[in-house]
């Protein structure tokens, strides 16, 4: 059941304030996605605490999770208008290329709408304060994990990355307080990475996960979770879009980290670039 249907078929006693919020969300779902809790409170003349309680009545942890689910609803509702669903088997390469490009841009736009800035800033601090950072992922998410580890290694962080379940488990068993784990998983349900998360946390390491939605096992057990929007198309499963949006979030986090100590990180990047050039000579 989608979020709008859940609101319409609510199973709780509806207050006057709840009714105002329900009507506003039903009539303006896209605007809700773009509004902070204080902005929404001002528009409907209802207190922020009331909006939080309403969100919890619907089964969400708070307004941010409610917004993410509204955004996902809007994304699915608009799918009939998405360019990629109109691909013509007889069209030119250029036309198809434009549609694929549009689809990827749409995924990023929807992911930005549900982006939680406080979480990005918290992740930045966790990275800056970590003793060692581990980047894990299986399958297509493993490609992103490896690339991300490489990026942070080049600016001076002590990192390790793996796409192999046995290696991840062994590394997790040796972690300690102060270590940080990045886990990439489209579904958030991959058994190997869920187990790695449990082992790492048992050893007092912190876990950051990046998943396609917020209603999954990995999101629930991670210290911090960042969600993105991705949807399979007529031609392709969601793997391409998921890597694209995962990498976008990585670039955002990477940029925020560099901004905190720009001179040192850029100097490290130059050193590693020089070393690479040397071995190619």
Secondary structure as UniProt FT lines:
FT   HELIX           3..8
FT   HELIX           16..27
FT   HELIX           29..34
FT   HELIX           37..44
FT   HELIX           48..57
FT   TURN            58..59
FT   HELIX           63..77
FT   HELIX           78..81
FT   HELIX           83..86
FT   TURN            89..90
FT   HELIX           93..113
FT   HELIX           117..129
FT   STRAND          133..137
FT   HELIX           140..153
FT   TURN            154..156
FT   STRAND          159..162
FT   HELIX           165..173
FT   TURN            177..178
FT   STRAND          180..184
FT   HELIX           191..202
FT   TURN            203..204
FT   STRAND          206..211
FT   HELIX           217..221
FT   STRAND          224..227
FT   HELIX           239..260
FT   HELIX           262..280
//
